[in-house]
Amino acid sequence: MSSSQSQSGAISSKDDVQQMFDAIVPRYDLMNHIMTFGMDFRWRRIMARIASQTLTGPSDFVVDVACGTGDVAFAIERVGVPLVTGLDYSSGMIAEAQRKAKKRGSEVNFIEGDGMDMPFKDGVASAATISFGMRNLPDYAAGVREMARIVRPGGKVICLEATPYDHPILKYPFNFYFYRVLPVIGKLLTGKYEAYKYLPDSVRHFPRPNELAQTFRDAGLEDVQVVMLGFGSVALHVGTKPL
């Protein structure tokens, strides 16, 4: 059995993950841009555009799960989604997202909450998004099911996540950067070496794209599509809740 198949959820406890993310808030956005070589801006726009295509009326809203400091939620608002809610288990991340919303004049609603047990009724959202947060959930399959639960029929579950990198040639320089260099950069900029060691370690244990696609199907989602980004290091999964 592969490591990804044997790993059903985050490699650290929920409380440890929360404390880790609370600790890296000040440099979180900068590290995201550095880690992705700035490609995260484009990836967020792609997610936002897909989420906006689920709208059917002015009362529709989109939930961004594990929203961090809010950049995906802000991107969704910018493409014309009138109601957006960002939810995160980290109080530090939510405080920073709220600060950014106030500074930008954004109307995105940010709340502290558990992505495994969200405070929303069944079928109320037109879409649920999660960006680089699935790896931090205690149970990946249960997390997908919870996102599918809150989405209305015809709505979408959208997941952007780093994936184990298996390119026959590029994996060697990529893995050297990801597993050796990145934690050092993280330590220099944030003082938190372990947080940026957790990142590549958690990716190593995460399901591969075809496995996560099956998890989407097992949650009852249909027309599951997978798009590889970042030269194959990141996977975008989109599933539709059946009518």
TIMI-659215 format. One record per residue (C-alpha): residue in three letters; x, y, z; residue number from 1. Coordinates in nm, 2 decimals. Example, Ala and Ser with C-alpha at 12.3 -4.5 7.8 and 13.67 -1.06 7.14 Angstrom:
REM TIMI-659215
{Ala {1.23 -0.45 0.78} 1}
{Ser {1.37 -0.11 0.71} 2}
END
This chain:
REM TIMI-659215
{Met {0.00 0.00 0.00} 1}
{Ser {0.14 0.34 -0.09} 2}
{Ser {0.19 0.61 0.17} 3}
{Ser {-0.09 0.82 0.01} 4}
{Gln {-0.33 0.53 0.02} 5}
{Ser {-0.25 0.46 0.39} 6}
{Gln {-0.29 0.82 0.49} 7}
{Ser {-0.65 0.92 0.54} 8}
{Gly {-0.59 1.27 0.69} 9}
{Ala {-0.34 1.53 0.81} 10}
{Ile {-0.01 1.41 0.94} 11}
{Ser {-0.04 1.64 1.25} 12}
{Ser {-0.33 1.68 1.50} 13}
{Lys {-0.59 1.94 1.45} 14}
{Asp {-0.46 2.14 1.74} 15}
{Asp {-0.10 2.13 1.62} 16}
{Val {-0.21 2.24 1.28} 17}
{Gln {-0.40 2.53 1.43} 18}
{Gln {-0.11 2.64 1.64} 19}
{Met {0.13 2.62 1.35} 20}
{Phe {-0.08 2.83 1.13} 21}
{Asp {-0.15 3.09 1.40} 22}
{Ala {0.23 3.12 1.44} 23}
{Ile {0.31 3.19 1.07} 24}
{Val {0.04 3.45 1.00} 25}
{Pro {0.27 3.75 0.96} 26}
{Arg {0.46 3.61 0.66} 27}
{Tyr {0.20 3.37 0.54} 28}
{Asp {0.11 3.56 0.22} 29}
{Leu {0.47 3.63 0.13} 30}
{Met {0.57 3.26 0.17} 31}
{Asn {0.28 3.15 -0.05} 32}
{His {0.40 3.38 -0.33} 33}
{Ile {0.76 3.26 -0.29} 34}
{Met {0.67 2.89 -0.27} 35}
{Thr {0.47 2.91 -0.59} 36}
{Phe {0.69 3.15 -0.78} 37}
{Gly {0.39 3.38 -0.80} 38}
{Met {0.18 3.13 -0.98} 39}
{Asp {-0.07 3.14 -0.69} 40}
{Phe {-0.22 3.46 -0.82} 41}
{Arg {-0.33 3.29 -1.15} 42}
{Trp {-0.45 2.98 -0.97} 43}
{Arg {-0.68 3.18 -0.74} 44}
{Arg {-0.83 3.35 -1.05} 45}
{Ile {-0.90 3.01 -1.21} 46}
{Met {-1.07 2.89 -0.89} 47}
{Ala {-1.27 3.21 -0.86} 48}
{Arg {-1.39 3.19 -1.23} 49}
{Ile {-1.51 2.83 -1.18} 50}
{Ala {-1.69 2.93 -0.86} 51}
{Ser {-1.86 3.22 -1.03} 52}
{Gln {-2.00 3.00 -1.30} 53}
{Thr {-2.22 2.82 -1.04} 54}
{Leu {-2.43 3.13 -0.96} 55}
{Thr {-2.80 3.12 -1.03} 56}
{Gly {-2.92 3.43 -0.85} 57}
{Pro {-2.83 3.72 -0.62} 58}
{Ser {-2.88 3.52 -0.30} 59}
{Asp {-2.62 3.26 -0.40} 60}
{Phe {-2.30 3.24 -0.19} 61}
{Val {-1.97 3.06 -0.20} 62}
{Val {-1.79 2.92 0.10} 63}
{Asp {-1.41 2.92 0.10} 64}
{Val {-1.30 2.65 0.34} 65}
{Ala {-0.97 2.67 0.52} 66}
{Cys {-0.95 3.03 0.39} 67}
{Gly {-0.63 3.13 0.55} 68}
{Thr {-0.58 3.51 0.52} 69}
{Gly {-0.86 3.53 0.26} 70}
{Asp {-0.69 3.57 -0.07} 71}
{Val {-0.91 3.31 -0.25} 72}
{Ala {-1.23 3.45 -0.10} 73}
{Phe {-1.12 3.80 -0.21} 74}
{Ala {-1.06 3.67 -0.56} 75}
{Ile {-1.41 3.51 -0.57} 76}
{Glu {-1.56 3.84 -0.46} 77}
{Arg {-1.37 4.03 -0.74} 78}
{Val {-1.52 3.82 -1.02} 79}
{Gly {-1.87 3.92 -0.91} 80}
{Val {-1.99 3.67 -0.65} 81}
{Pro {-2.21 3.89 -0.42} 82}
{Leu {-2.19 3.68 -0.11} 83}
{Val {-1.87 3.50 0.00} 84}
{Thr {-1.79 3.35 0.34} 85}
{Gly {-1.44 3.24 0.44} 86}
{Leu {-1.40 2.98 0.72} 87}
{Asp {-1.09 2.87 0.90} 88}
{Tyr {-1.00 2.69 1.22} 89}
{Ser {-0.71 2.92 1.29} 90}
{Ser {-0.82 3.23 1.48} 91}
{Gly {-0.50 3.40 1.38} 92}
{Met {-0.57 3.35 1.01} 93}
{Ile {-0.93 3.48 1.05} 94}
{Ala {-0.81 3.79 1.24} 95}
{Glu {-0.57 3.87 0.95} 96}
{Ala {-0.84 3.80 0.69} 97}
{Gln {-1.07 4.04 0.87} 98}
{Arg {-0.80 4.30 0.89} 99}
{Lys {-0.74 4.27 0.52} 100}
{Ala {-1.11 4.29 0.44} 101}
{Lys {-1.15 4.61 0.64} 102}
{Lys {-0.85 4.76 0.47} 103}
{Arg {-0.98 4.67 0.12} 104}
{Gly {-1.34 4.76 0.18} 105}
{Ser {-1.43 4.40 0.11} 106}
{Glu {-1.77 4.26 0.21} 107}
{Val {-1.64 3.90 0.25} 108}
{Asn {-1.76 3.75 0.57} 109}
{Phe {-1.49 3.56 0.76} 110}
{Ile {-1.57 3.33 1.05} 111}
{Glu {-1.37 3.09 1.27} 112}
{Gly {-1.50 2.74 1.22} 113}
{Asp {-1.42 2.37 1.16} 114}
{Gly {-1.41 2.26 0.80} 115}
{Met {-1.51 1.91 0.92} 116}
{Asp {-1.83 2.04 1.07} 117}
{Met {-1.94 2.37 0.91} 118}
{Pro {-2.22 2.58 1.05} 119}
{Phe {-2.42 2.58 0.73} 120}
{Lys {-2.74 2.39 0.63} 121}
{Asp {-2.74 2.13 0.36} 122}
{Gly {-2.73 2.26 0.01} 123}
{Val {-2.71 2.63 0.08} 124}
{Ala {-2.40 2.72 -0.11} 125}
{Ser {-2.35 2.74 -0.49} 126}
{Ala {-1.99 2.63 -0.45} 127}
{Ala {-1.74 2.53 -0.18} 128}
{Thr {-1.37 2.60 -0.24} 129}
{Ile {-1.06 2.49 -0.06} 130}
{Ser {-0.70 2.60 -0.15} 131}
{Phe {-0.40 2.42 0.00} 132}
{Gly {-0.61 2.33 0.30} 133}
{Met {-0.73 1.98 0.22} 134}
{Arg {-0.40 1.84 0.34} 135}
{Asn {-0.46 1.99 0.69} 136}
{Leu {-0.80 1.82 0.74} 137}
{Pro {-0.81 1.52 0.99} 138}
{Asp {-1.00 1.31 0.73} 139}
{Tyr {-0.98 1.39 0.36} 140}
{Ala {-1.28 1.19 0.26} 141}
{Ala {-1.50 1.33 0.54} 142}
{Gly {-1.38 1.68 0.44} 143}
{Val {-1.49 1.63 0.08} 144}
{Arg {-1.83 1.49 0.20} 145}
{Glu {-1.88 1.80 0.43} 146}
{Met {-1.81 2.03 0.14} 147}
{Ala {-2.05 1.84 -0.08} 148}
{Arg {-2.31 1.85 0.19} 149}
{Ile {-2.33 2.23 0.20} 150}
{Val {-2.34 2.27 -0.18} 151}
{Arg {-2.67 2.28 -0.36} 152}
{Pro {-2.76 2.04 -0.64} 153}
{Gly {-2.57 2.16 -0.95} 154}
{Gly {-2.32 2.33 -0.74} 155}
{Lys {-1.95 2.25 -0.73} 156}
{Val {-1.67 2.15 -0.49} 157}
{Ile {-1.34 2.30 -0.60} 158}
{Cys {-1.01 2.19 -0.45} 159}
{Leu {-0.66 2.33 -0.53} 160}
{Glu {-0.39 2.13 -0.36} 161}
{Ala {-0.02 2.04 -0.39} 162}
{Thr {0.03 1.68 -0.50} 163}
{Pro {0.32 1.43 -0.48} 164}
{Tyr {0.55 1.51 -0.77} 165}
{Asp {0.65 1.22 -0.99} 166}
{His {0.79 1.38 -1.31} 167}
{Pro {1.07 1.15 -1.42} 168}
{Ile {1.33 1.43 -1.46} 169}
{Leu {1.20 1.74 -1.29} 170}
{Lys {1.12 1.57 -0.97} 171}
{Tyr {1.48 1.57 -0.86} 172}
{Pro {1.54 1.95 -0.87} 173}
{Phe {1.18 2.01 -0.75} 174}
{Asn {1.21 1.78 -0.45} 175}
{Phe {1.55 1.93 -0.36} 176}
{Tyr {1.39 2.27 -0.35} 177}
{Phe {1.07 2.16 -0.19} 178}
{Tyr {1.22 1.93 0.08} 179}
{Arg {1.56 2.10 0.15} 180}
{Val {1.55 2.46 0.04} 181}
{Leu {1.20 2.57 0.12} 182}
{Pro {1.21 2.49 0.50} 183}
{Val {1.53 2.70 0.52} 184}
{Ile {1.36 2.99 0.34} 185}
{Gly {1.07 2.95 0.58} 186}
{Lys {1.30 2.96 0.88} 187}
{Leu {1.48 3.27 0.75} 188}
{Leu {1.16 3.46 0.68} 189}
{Thr {0.93 3.34 0.97} 190}
{Gly {1.16 3.17 1.22} 191}
{Lys {0.94 2.86 1.19} 192}
{Tyr {1.14 2.58 1.03} 193}
{Glu {0.90 2.31 1.14} 194}
{Ala {0.60 2.47 0.98} 195}
{Tyr {0.77 2.47 0.64} 196}
{Lys {0.90 2.12 0.70} 197}
{Tyr {0.54 2.01 0.77} 198}
{Leu {0.44 2.14 0.43} 199}
{Pro {0.65 1.91 0.20} 200}
{Asp {0.60 1.62 0.45} 201}
{Ser {0.22 1.66 0.43} 202}
{Val {0.24 1.67 0.05} 203}
{Arg {0.44 1.34 0.05} 204}
{His {0.15 1.17 0.23} 205}
{Phe {-0.13 1.33 0.03} 206}
{Pro {-0.34 1.12 -0.22} 207}
{Arg {-0.23 1.14 -0.58} 208}
{Pro {-0.47 1.32 -0.82} 209}
{Asn {-0.65 1.01 -0.94} 210}
{Glu {-0.70 0.89 -0.58} 211}
{Leu {-0.85 1.23 -0.47} 212}
{Ala {-1.07 1.22 -0.78} 213}
{Gln {-1.21 0.89 -0.66} 214}
{Thr {-1.27 1.04 -0.32} 215}
{Phe {-1.48 1.31 -0.49} 216}
{Arg {-1.68 1.04 -0.66} 217}
{Asp {-1.72 0.85 -0.34} 218}
{Ala {-1.87 1.16 -0.19} 219}
{Gly {-2.14 1.16 -0.46} 220}
{Leu {-1.99 1.42 -0.69} 221}
{Glu {-2.02 1.38 -1.06} 222}
{Asp {-1.83 1.49 -1.37} 223}
{Val {-1.51 1.51 -1.16} 224}
{Gln {-1.24 1.70 -1.35} 225}
{Val {-0.87 1.72 -1.27} 226}
{Val {-0.64 1.99 -1.41} 227}
{Met {-0.27 1.98 -1.34} 228}
{Leu {-0.10 2.31 -1.27} 229}
{Gly {0.25 2.43 -1.17} 230}
{Phe {0.42 2.19 -1.41} 231}
{Gly {0.23 1.90 -1.24} 232}
{Ser {0.30 1.99 -0.88} 233}
{Val {-0.05 2.12 -0.81} 234}
{Ala {-0.39 1.96 -0.89} 235}
{Leu {-0.72 2.14 -0.93} 236}
{His {-1.02 1.90 -0.87} 237}
{Val {-1.37 2.01 -0.96} 238}
{Gly {-1.68 1.80 -0.89} 239}
{Thr {-2.05 1.87 -0.94} 240}
{Lys {-2.32 1.78 -0.70} 241}
{Pro {-2.59 1.59 -0.90} 242}
{Leu {-2.93 1.75 -0.96} 243}
END
